[in-house]
Amino acid sequence: MPSATPPPAREGGRAVTGTEAEAAALLGWLTDPEAPRLCLVTGAPGSGKTALLDWLAAYGPRSGGRRRTPRVLVPLAGQSALGATWTIADLLGVVARSPDELVHALATSEARPSGRAVLLLTDLHAAAEPAALTELIGELAGVGRVRLVVEARTGSPAPGTLRAARRATVVDLDADGEPAPAGGAPAEPPRPLPDLSDPLAVCAADPLLVTTAYVTGTGEGSGEAGVDDHGGLRTAWLRAGQSLCRAQAPAERALVLLAALGDGADPRLRPALAELAEGAAWRLRWARNRGDLTPPWPGPVAVLGAAGGPLEGTLLVGDRTGTVRLLHEADASSAGRLPHTVPGRVTALAPAPDGTVLLLDDRGRLHSVRGTVPRAPYLERLTEAVSKTLARHPGTALAAIAGSVVVGDRLGSVHAFGLTGLHQAAPHSGRVTAVAAVESETPFVCSGGADGTVRLWTPGREPRSEPLAERRSPVVSLHAAETPHGPLVAAAWADGLVELHRPEGGATLSFRPGPPVRAVAVTGAGALLVGTDESLVCLVPRSREKLFRSSRESSPER
């Protein structure tokens, strides 16, 4: 276990002593529940500020083995506000497309207690956008979920600005009055910037460096007048940036960038990215992004469905206003709209095998849209019975298979209404956020919850004791389908991760589009659909063997 007193800190290659008292002050702030949520570490160049935060990041609990609050070191030197936003969001398990979204996500997310963290932000004075980052830090200091230690050089504007905006503890390494060492730490030479119009160079470079260059308009290949979009690469990068800034191979980064590329991009970019992405686990079948014209982007996705029966080959895409569009599965071109009279927002939809589409509104009530094929009277009676039940006890999630309607509720229970009666289970702690049902050799139900778990259940039996998947973030969408390769389950979490599982065993494939994921679906052919506010993407496994070989992003605790 690291010592409670740090060894001589090193900054710029020189030993810097005399930080023991400041280390004790930092630990005192860290353990004081009444202390301000913001701590400023100031000092002259070479005084040991960065080294002190490095030590704090590694310092363990005094005794007793108590699990400490996570401490996350985030270097700000050379960073833009957007790059820092993506870094912090990813480390804290949320998704944010802007600094404002990060603050909102942290203030409203359903995080588990272990998700609370101390952010250690170094070199604010050396950031590419120090004023914008100072504003972001001030807003984050008002969020109860995080505490912040911010290092800034004495004489820079940030400490004064933050002290004026928020209560703050100050640890000043110049407080003893001794003169600062002459010269300070030698400045690091600037890192070479990639050609921002070259997709291969961009995918292989430091993603935070690329982000700063795109945001600030610097770097090789940048134009002198106006904002250079670099043939569409800049727009795609800024759309999917949080995913792109994660540590990953260039092939995986190329796949994400390809999925975010608009149809107006330089035609040379798509084949170049597709070739680089051949090493990824997925192949992009098609993507429709905001602004696309041929075929047009279908709009922000709130709910998704892949239909069978009379609607075979049709996708159902609902937006936040309640409109449900029909798309051709082959290329996402328009096939019309679903005629329904549901007032307000549609929170879930479930295409039934006979062509009927069941809808759940934002009050948890059930609605039915008949298909073109006459419906059996017993199915009408089943739907009416479920509708009457939900009028009294609103649902939070919905799925349907032949002869069954599955509903989740806010208390963690799942109810399977069938022709032979009602089966119930309580697999979740807290609200059920999504359900799916599969008509296979052994029909089963999947459910996802605010507790972050995805669980399997065969009605009439006890739910499986072990979850199919689990994360610290709530499940936001779930879908399952029987395919020629066996049943597949797609799950999405609020931290931006999508996974494709084989319940019968095998590897798990993962994908992060960048923006918050709103809905996922699996087609009967085994393709994965991912819907966001910005895009609708269709992916297929690069090789069916990938579904049996390990390609898993660790699920439970990342």
C-alpha positions as CSV (number, residue, x, y, z in Angstrom):
1,M,0.0,0.0,0.0
2,P,1.4,3.5,-0.9
3,S,2.8,5.5,2.0
4,A,0.6,8.3,3.5
5,T,3.6,10.6,2.9
6,P,4.6,10.9,-0.7
7,P,8.2,10.5,-1.7
8,P,9.8,13.5,-3.3
9,A,7.6,14.4,-6.2
10,R,9.1,14.8,-9.6
11,E,8.1,17.4,-12.1
12,G,10.0,18.0,-15.3
13,G,12.6,15.3,-14.3
14,R,13.6,17.1,-11.1
15,A,12.9,16.1,-7.6
16,V,10.5,18.4,-5.8
17,T,10.4,18.1,-2.0
18,G,8.2,19.7,0.6
19,T,4.8,18.4,-0.5
20,E,4.1,16.3,2.6
21,A,1.9,19.0,4.2
22,E,0.0,19.5,1.0
23,A,-0.6,15.8,0.7
24,A,-2.0,15.7,4.2
25,A,-4.3,18.7,3.3
26,L,-5.6,16.8,0.2
27,L,-6.3,13.7,2.2
28,G,-8.1,15.8,4.8
29,W,-10.3,17.4,2.1
30,L,-11.0,14.0,0.6
31,T,-12.2,12.5,3.9
32,D,-14.2,15.6,5.0
33,P,-17.9,15.2,4.0
34,E,-18.5,18.9,4.8
35,A,-15.7,20.1,2.6
36,P,-16.5,21.9,-0.7
37,R,-16.7,19.6,-3.7
38,L,-14.0,21.5,-5.5
39,C,-10.3,21.6,-4.4
40,L,-7.8,23.8,-6.2
41,V,-4.1,22.8,-6.2
42,T,-2.0,25.8,-7.3
43,G,1.7,26.6,-7.5
44,A,4.5,27.8,-9.7
45,P,6.0,25.8,-12.5
46,G,8.1,23.0,-11.0
47,S,6.5,23.1,-7.5
48,G,5.2,19.5,-7.7
49,K,1.5,20.1,-8.5
50,T,1.1,17.4,-11.1
51,A,3.2,14.9,-9.1
52,L,1.0,15.5,-6.1
53,L,-2.1,14.6,-8.1
54,D,-0.4,11.5,-9.5
55,W,0.4,10.4,-6.0
56,L,-3.2,11.0,-4.9
57,A,-4.5,8.9,-7.8
58,A,-2.4,6.0,-6.6
59,Y,-2.8,6.4,-2.8
60,G,-4.8,3.6,-1.1
61,P,-7.0,3.5,2.0
62,R,-5.2,3.7,5.4
63,S,-6.5,0.4,6.8
64,G,-9.3,-2.0,7.1
65,G,-9.6,-2.9,3.4
66,R,-12.5,-0.5,2.9
67,R,-13.2,0.1,-0.8
68,R,-12.2,3.7,-1.6
69,T,-14.0,6.1,-3.8
70,P,-12.7,5.8,-7.3
71,R,-10.2,8.5,-8.3
72,V,-9.8,9.3,-12.0
73,L,-6.8,11.2,-13.3
74,V,-7.6,13.3,-16.4
75,P,-4.7,15.3,-18.0
76,L,-6.0,18.5,-19.5
77,A,-2.8,19.7,-21.2
78,G,-3.6,20.3,-24.9
79,Q,-7.3,19.2,-24.5
80,S,-10.4,20.9,-25.8
81,A,-13.5,21.2,-23.7
82,L,-15.2,18.6,-26.0
83,G,-12.3,16.1,-25.7
84,A,-12.3,16.5,-21.9
85,T,-16.1,16.0,-21.9
86,W,-15.8,12.8,-23.8
87,T,-13.0,11.5,-21.5
88,I,-14.8,12.3,-18.3
89,A,-18.1,11.0,-19.6
90,D,-16.6,7.7,-20.6
91,L,-14.7,7.3,-17.3
92,L,-17.9,7.9,-15.3
93,G,-20.2,5.7,-17.4
94,V,-22.4,8.2,-19.1
95,V,-22.7,9.5,-22.7
96,A,-22.5,13.2,-23.6
97,R,-22.2,15.0,-26.9
98,S,-21.4,18.4,-25.3
99,P,-20.3,19.8,-21.9
100,D,-23.9,20.8,-21.1
101,E,-25.0,17.2,-21.8
102,L,-22.2,15.9,-19.5
103,V,-23.4,18.1,-16.6
104,H,-27.0,17.0,-17.2
105,A,-26.2,13.3,-17.5
106,L,-24.2,13.3,-14.3
107,A,-27.0,15.2,-12.5
108,T,-29.8,12.9,-13.7
109,S,-28.2,9.4,-14.3
110,E,-29.2,6.4,-12.3
111,A,-25.7,5.6,-11.2
112,R,-24.9,3.0,-8.5
113,P,-23.0,4.4,-5.5
114,S,-19.7,2.9,-6.7
115,G,-20.0,5.1,-9.8
116,R,-19.3,8.2,-7.7
117,A,-15.7,9.4,-8.3
118,V,-13.1,12.0,-7.5
119,L,-11.8,13.7,-10.7
120,L,-8.2,14.7,-10.7
121,L,-7.8,17.3,-13.4
122,T,-4.2,18.3,-14.2
123,D,-2.6,21.1,-16.1
124,L,-5.7,23.2,-16.6
125,H,-3.5,26.2,-17.5
126,A,-2.0,24.2,-20.4
127,A,-5.4,23.2,-22.0
128,A,-6.2,24.2,-25.6
129,E,-9.4,25.8,-24.3
130,P,-8.8,26.8,-20.7
131,A,-11.7,29.2,-20.4
132,A,-14.2,26.7,-21.7
133,L,-12.8,24.0,-19.5
134,T,-12.9,26.3,-16.5
135,E,-16.6,26.9,-17.1
136,L,-17.2,23.2,-17.4
137,I,-15.4,22.5,-14.1
138,G,-17.5,25.1,-12.4
139,E,-20.6,23.4,-13.6
140,L,-19.4,19.9,-12.6
141,A,-18.6,21.2,-9.1
142,G,-22.3,21.7,-8.6
143,V,-23.1,18.1,-9.3
144,G,-23.4,15.9,-6.2
145,R,-22.1,12.8,-8.0
146,V,-18.5,14.0,-8.3
147,R,-15.7,15.8,-6.4
148,L,-12.9,17.6,-8.3
149,V,-9.3,18.3,-7.6
150,V,-8.1,20.8,-10.2
151,E,-4.4,21.7,-10.8
152,A,-3.7,25.1,-12.2
153,R,-0.6,27.3,-12.3
154,T,-0.4,30.3,-10.0
155,G,-1.1,33.5,-12.0
156,S,-3.4,31.7,-14.6
157,P,-7.0,32.9,-14.7
158,A,-8.7,29.6,-13.7
159,P,-8.2,29.6,-9.9
160,G,-9.7,33.1,-9.5
161,T,-12.6,32.3,-11.8
162,L,-13.4,29.1,-10.0
163,R,-13.1,30.6,-6.5
164,A,-15.5,33.4,-7.6
165,A,-18.1,30.8,-8.9
166,R,-17.9,28.0,-6.3
167,R,-16.8,27.2,-2.8
168,A,-13.4,25.7,-3.0
169,T,-10.6,24.4,-0.8
170,V,-7.2,25.7,-1.9
171,V,-3.9,23.8,-1.6
172,D,-1.2,26.3,-2.5
173,L,2.3,24.9,-3.0
174,D,3.7,28.4,-2.9
175,A,2.1,29.2,0.5
176,D,5.4,28.8,2.4
177,G,6.6,31.9,0.7
178,E,9.8,30.4,-0.7
179,P,10.7,31.5,-4.2
180,A,9.7,29.1,-7.0
181,P,12.5,27.2,-8.7
182,A,13.8,29.1,-11.7
183,G,12.7,28.0,-15.1
184,G,10.2,25.4,-14.0
185,A,9.5,22.2,-15.9
186,P,10.7,22.1,-19.5
187,A,7.9,22.3,-21.9
188,E,7.1,19.2,-23.9
189,P,7.6,19.5,-27.6
190,P,4.3,19.7,-29.5
191,R,3.2,16.3,-30.9
192,P,3.0,16.1,-34.6
193,L,-0.6,16.5,-36.0
194,P,-2.0,14.0,-38.5
195,D,-3.4,15.0,-41.9
196,L,-7.0,15.6,-40.8
197,S,-8.3,14.8,-44.3
198,D,-6.6,11.4,-44.3
199,P,-8.9,8.7,-42.8
200,L,-6.1,6.3,-42.2
201,A,-3.9,8.9,-40.4
202,V,-6.8,10.1,-38.3
203,C,-7.7,6.5,-37.1
204,A,-4.1,5.8,-36.1
205,A,-3.4,9.1,-34.3
206,D,-4.0,10.1,-30.7
207,P,-7.8,10.6,-30.8
208,L,-7.8,13.5,-28.3
209,L,-5.2,15.3,-30.4
210,V,-7.4,14.8,-33.4
211,T,-10.4,16.1,-31.5
212,T,-8.6,19.3,-30.4
213,A,-7.4,19.9,-34.0
214,Y,-11.0,19.4,-35.4
215,V,-12.5,21.7,-32.7
216,T,-9.9,24.5,-32.9
217,G,-9.3,24.3,-36.7
218,T,-5.6,23.5,-36.4
219,G,-3.6,20.7,-38.0
220,E,-2.4,19.6,-41.3
221,G,-5.0,19.7,-44.0
222,S,-7.0,22.5,-42.3
223,G,-8.2,25.3,-44.5
224,E,-7.5,28.9,-43.8
225,A,-11.1,30.3,-44.4
226,G,-14.0,29.1,-42.4
227,V,-14.4,25.6,-41.0
228,D,-12.8,22.9,-43.1
229,D,-15.0,19.7,-42.8
230,H,-12.2,17.6,-44.4
231,G,-14.5,15.9,-46.8
232,G,-17.0,15.0,-44.1
233,L,-14.4,13.4,-41.7
234,R,-14.7,16.3,-39.2
235,T,-18.5,16.0,-39.0
236,A,-18.4,12.2,-38.6
237,W,-15.7,12.5,-35.9
238,L,-17.6,15.1,-33.9
239,R,-20.8,12.9,-34.2
240,A,-19.1,9.8,-32.8
241,G,-16.3,11.3,-30.8
242,Q,-16.9,9.7,-27.4
243,S,-16.6,6.2,-29.0
244,L,-13.6,7.2,-31.2
245,C,-11.7,8.6,-28.2
246,R,-11.7,5.2,-26.4
247,A,-8.6,3.1,-26.5
248,Q,-9.0,0.7,-29.5
249,A,-7.4,-0.6,-32.7
250,P,-7.5,1.6,-35.8
251,A,-9.8,-1.0,-37.5
252,E,-12.4,-0.6,-34.7
253,R,-12.1,3.2,-34.9
254,A,-12.5,3.1,-38.7
255,L,-15.8,1.1,-38.3
256,V,-17.2,3.7,-35.9
257,L,-16.1,6.6,-38.2
258,L,-17.6,4.8,-41.2
259,A,-20.9,4.4,-39.5
260,A,-21.0,8.1,-38.6
261,L,-20.0,9.3,-42.2
262,G,-22.8,11.2,-44.0
263,D,-23.8,10.5,-47.5
264,G,-22.5,13.9,-48.6
265,A,-18.9,13.0,-47.7
266,D,-16.0,12.8,-50.1
267,P,-16.7,9.5,-52.0
268,R,-13.1,8.5,-51.5
269,L,-13.5,8.3,-47.7
270,R,-16.0,5.4,-47.6
271,P,-13.9,2.7,-49.4
272,A,-10.8,3.8,-47.5
273,L,-12.5,3.4,-44.1
274,A,-14.2,0.2,-45.2
275,E,-10.8,-1.3,-46.1
276,L,-9.3,-0.3,-42.8
277,A,-12.3,-1.6,-40.9
278,E,-11.9,-5.1,-42.3
279,G,-10.1,-6.1,-39.1
280,A,-13.1,-5.2,-37.0
281,A,-15.6,-7.7,-35.6
282,W,-18.5,-6.1,-37.6
283,R,-19.3,-5.2,-41.2
284,L,-21.3,-2.1,-41.8
285,R,-24.3,-3.0,-43.9
286,W,-25.7,0.6,-44.1
287,A,-26.0,3.7,-41.9
288,R,-28.4,6.7,-42.1
289,N,-27.2,9.8,-40.4
290,R,-28.7,13.2,-39.7
291,G,-28.7,15.2,-42.9
292,D,-28.5,12.2,-45.3
293,L,-30.7,12.5,-48.4
294,T,-30.4,9.2,-50.4
295,P,-32.3,7.6,-48.8
296,P,-33.2,10.3,-46.3
297,W,-32.4,10.0,-42.6
298,P,-35.5,8.7,-40.9
299,G,-35.2,11.1,-37.9
300,P,-34.2,10.6,-34.2
301,V,-34.8,7.0,-33.0
302,A,-36.8,6.5,-29.8
303,V,-38.0,2.9,-30.3
304,L,-37.2,0.1,-32.8
305,G,-38.8,-3.0,-34.0
306,A,-38.0,-5.7,-36.6
307,A,-41.2,-7.3,-37.9
308,G,-42.0,-10.8,-39.1
309,G,-45.1,-12.4,-40.7
310,P,-46.9,-10.1,-43.1
311,L,-44.4,-7.3,-42.3
312,E,-41.3,-9.5,-42.9
313,G,-38.4,-7.3,-44.0
314,T,-39.8,-4.2,-42.5
315,L,-38.4,-2.1,-39.7
316,L,-40.5,0.0,-37.4
317,V,-38.8,3.2,-36.2
318,G,-40.6,5.5,-33.7
319,D,-39.5,9.0,-32.9
320,R,-40.0,11.2,-29.8
321,T,-43.2,12.7,-31.2
322,G,-45.0,9.4,-31.5
323,T,-44.6,9.0,-35.3
324,V,-43.7,5.4,-36.3
325,R,-42.1,5.1,-39.7
326,L,-41.8,1.9,-41.7
327,L,-38.5,1.3,-43.5
328,H,-37.2,-1.4,-45.8
329,E,-34.7,-3.5,-43.9
330,A,-32.4,-3.9,-47.0
331,D,-31.5,-0.2,-47.2
332,A,-33.6,1.8,-44.7
333,S,-35.6,3.4,-47.5
334,S,-39.1,4.6,-46.7
335,A,-42.1,2.1,-46.7
336,G,-44.6,4.5,-45.3
337,R,-45.9,5.1,-41.8
338,L,-47.8,3.1,-39.2
339,P,-51.4,4.4,-38.9
340,H,-52.1,4.8,-35.2
341,T,-53.9,7.2,-33.0
342,V,-51.7,7.0,-29.8
343,P,-51.6,10.4,-28.1
344,G,-48.1,11.6,-27.1
345,R,-44.9,9.5,-27.1
346,V,-44.6,5.8,-27.9
347,T,-42.2,4.2,-25.4
348,A,-42.2,0.7,-26.7
349,L,-43.5,-1.2,-29.7
350,A,-44.0,-4.9,-30.4
351,P,-44.8,-6.3,-33.8
352,A,-46.8,-9.5,-33.4
353,P,-46.4,-12.5,-35.8
354,D,-49.9,-11.9,-37.4
355,G,-49.0,-8.3,-38.4
356,T,-50.6,-6.5,-35.5
357,V,-48.4,-3.9,-33.8
358,L,-48.7,-3.3,-30.1
359,L,-47.7,0.1,-28.7
360,L,-47.0,1.3,-25.2
361,D,-47.6,5.0,-24.6
362,D,-45.8,7.3,-22.1
363,R,-48.5,6.6,-19.5
364,G,-47.9,2.8,-19.7
365,R,-51.1,2.0,-21.5
366,L,-51.4,-0.5,-24.3
367,H,-52.6,0.3,-27.9
368,S,-53.1,-2.0,-30.8
369,V,-52.8,-1.4,-34.6
370,R,-54.3,-4.1,-36.7
371,G,-52.5,-5.6,-39.6
372,T,-53.8,-6.5,-43.0
373,V,-54.5,-10.1,-42.0
374,P,-57.7,-10.9,-40.0
375,R,-56.9,-11.6,-36.4
376,A,-58.0,-14.6,-34.5
377,P,-60.7,-13.8,-31.8
378,Y,-58.7,-15.4,-29.0
379,L,-55.8,-13.0,-29.7
380,E,-58.2,-10.1,-29.6
381,R,-59.4,-11.2,-26.3
382,L,-55.8,-11.6,-25.0
383,T,-54.9,-8.1,-26.1
384,E,-58.1,-6.6,-24.5
385,A,-57.3,-8.4,-21.2
386,V,-53.7,-7.0,-21.2
387,S,-55.0,-3.5,-22.1
388,K,-57.5,-3.5,-19.2
389,T,-54.7,-4.6,-16.8
390,L,-52.3,-1.9,-17.9
391,A,-55.1,0.7,-17.6
392,R,-55.0,0.0,-13.8
393,H,-51.3,-1.0,-13.5
394,P,-49.2,0.9,-16.1
395,G,-46.4,-1.0,-17.9
396,T,-42.8,0.2,-18.5
397,A,-41.8,-2.3,-21.2
398,L,-43.5,-4.4,-23.9
399,A,-42.9,-7.5,-26.1
400,A,-45.0,-10.0,-28.0
401,I,-44.7,-13.4,-29.6
402,A,-47.4,-15.8,-30.9
403,G,-50.0,-16.1,-28.2
404,S,-48.2,-14.1,-25.6
405,V,-47.8,-10.5,-24.5
406,V,-44.9,-9.7,-22.1
407,V,-44.9,-6.5,-19.9
408,G,-42.5,-5.1,-17.4
409,D,-43.3,-2.8,-14.5
410,R,-41.7,-0.2,-12.3
411,L,-41.3,-2.5,-9.4
412,G,-39.0,-5.0,-11.2
413,S,-41.5,-7.6,-12.2
414,V,-42.2,-9.2,-15.6
415,H,-45.6,-10.5,-16.5
416,A,-46.2,-12.9,-19.4
417,F,-49.9,-12.9,-20.5
418,G,-50.7,-16.0,-22.5
419,L,-53.5,-18.2,-23.7
420,T,-52.9,-20.6,-20.8
421,G,-52.8,-17.9,-18.1
422,L,-50.5,-15.4,-16.5
423,H,-46.9,-16.1,-15.4
424,Q,-44.9,-13.7,-13.4
425,A,-41.4,-13.2,-12.1
426,A,-39.5,-10.5,-10.2
427,P,-35.9,-10.6,-11.6
428,H,-34.9,-7.0,-11.2
429,S,-34.3,-4.5,-8.4
430,G,-36.1,-1.3,-9.6
431,R,-37.8,-0.5,-12.8
432,V,-37.9,-2.9,-15.8
433,T,-36.7,-0.8,-18.7
434,A,-37.0,-3.3,-21.6
435,V,-38.3,-6.8,-22.4
436,A,-38.0,-9.1,-25.4
437,A,-39.5,-12.5,-26.2
438,V,-38.3,-15.2,-28.5
439,E,-40.4,-17.9,-30.3
440,S,-37.8,-20.6,-30.4
441,E,-37.6,-24.4,-29.6
442,T,-37.7,-23.3,-26.0
443,P,-39.5,-19.9,-25.9
444,F,-37.9,-17.5,-23.5
445,V,-38.2,-13.9,-22.2
446,C,-35.3,-11.4,-21.8
447,S,-35.7,-8.5,-19.5
448,G,-33.4,-5.5,-18.7
449,G,-33.6,-3.2,-15.8
450,A,-32.5,0.0,-14.2
451,D,-30.2,-2.3,-12.1
452,G,-28.1,-2.8,-15.2
453,T,-28.8,-6.5,-15.5
454,V,-30.1,-8.5,-18.5
455,R,-31.9,-11.7,-17.4
456,L,-33.5,-14.7,-19.1
457,W,-36.7,-16.4,-18.0
458,T,-38.9,-19.2,-19.3
459,P,-42.5,-18.5,-18.2
460,G,-43.6,-21.2,-15.8
461,R,-40.1,-21.6,-14.4
462,E,-37.8,-19.6,-12.1
463,P,-35.6,-17.0,-13.8
464,R,-32.0,-18.0,-14.2
465,S,-29.9,-17.0,-11.2
466,E,-27.0,-15.6,-13.2
467,P,-27.7,-12.6,-15.5
468,L,-26.9,-12.9,-19.2
469,A,-25.1,-9.5,-18.8
470,E,-24.6,-6.9,-16.2
471,R,-23.2,-3.4,-16.0
472,R,-23.2,-0.5,-13.6
473,S,-25.4,1.5,-16.0
474,P,-29.2,1.0,-16.6
475,V,-30.3,-1.0,-19.6
476,V,-32.0,1.3,-22.1
477,S,-33.1,-1.1,-24.8
478,L,-33.3,-4.9,-25.4
479,H,-34.4,-7.0,-28.4
480,A,-34.2,-10.7,-29.3
481,A,-34.9,-12.8,-32.3
482,E,-34.7,-16.3,-33.6
483,T,-32.2,-16.4,-36.5
484,P,-30.7,-19.1,-38.8
485,H,-27.8,-19.1,-36.3
486,G,-29.9,-19.6,-33.2
487,P,-31.4,-17.0,-30.9
488,L,-29.6,-13.7,-30.5
489,V,-30.1,-11.0,-27.9
490,A,-29.1,-7.3,-28.4
491,A,-28.8,-5.1,-25.3
492,A,-27.9,-1.4,-24.9
493,W,-26.9,0.4,-21.7
494,A,-27.0,4.1,-20.8
495,D,-23.2,4.3,-20.9
496,G,-23.4,3.9,-24.7
497,L,-22.4,0.2,-25.1
498,V,-24.4,-2.2,-27.3
499,E,-23.8,-6.0,-27.0
500,L,-25.0,-8.9,-29.1
501,H,-25.3,-12.1,-27.1
502,R,-25.9,-15.8,-27.8
503,P,-28.0,-17.1,-24.9
504,E,-27.0,-20.7,-25.8
505,G,-23.3,-19.8,-25.3
506,G,-20.6,-18.2,-27.3
507,A,-18.8,-14.9,-27.7
508,T,-20.3,-11.5,-27.2
509,L,-19.8,-8.8,-29.8
510,S,-19.9,-5.1,-28.8
511,F,-20.3,-1.8,-30.5
512,R,-20.4,1.9,-29.4
513,P,-21.8,4.3,-31.9
514,G,-20.8,7.4,-29.9
515,P,-24.1,9.2,-29.2
516,P,-26.5,7.9,-26.5
517,V,-28.2,4.7,-27.7
518,R,-31.9,4.9,-27.7
519,A,-33.0,1.5,-29.2
520,V,-31.6,-1.7,-30.6
521,A,-33.1,-4.6,-32.6
522,V,-32.1,-7.9,-34.1
523,T,-33.4,-8.9,-37.5
524,G,-34.5,-12.4,-38.5
525,A,-31.3,-12.7,-40.5
526,G,-29.1,-11.8,-37.5
527,A,-28.2,-8.2,-38.3
528,L,-28.0,-5.7,-35.4
529,L,-29.8,-2.3,-35.6
530,V,-28.7,0.6,-33.4
531,G,-30.7,3.8,-33.2
532,T,-29.6,7.1,-31.7
533,D,-30.8,10.7,-32.0
534,E,-28.3,11.1,-34.8
535,S,-28.3,7.9,-36.7
536,L,-29.7,4.4,-37.5
537,V,-27.0,1.8,-38.2
538,C,-27.2,-1.7,-39.4
539,L,-24.3,-4.1,-38.7
540,V,-23.6,-7.7,-39.4
541,P,-20.9,-9.9,-37.7
542,R,-17.8,-10.0,-40.0
543,S,-17.8,-13.7,-39.6
544,R,-20.3,-16.0,-38.1
545,E,-17.3,-17.6,-36.2
546,K,-17.1,-14.3,-34.3
547,L,-20.2,-15.3,-32.5
548,F,-18.4,-18.3,-31.1
549,R,-14.9,-16.9,-30.6
550,S,-14.2,-14.4,-27.8
551,S,-14.6,-10.8,-28.8
552,R,-16.0,-9.6,-25.6
553,E,-15.7,-6.2,-23.9
554,S,-15.8,-7.0,-20.2
555,S,-19.4,-6.6,-19.1
556,P,-19.9,-6.6,-15.4
557,E,-17.8,-3.8,-14.0
558,R,-16.5,-1.6,-16.8
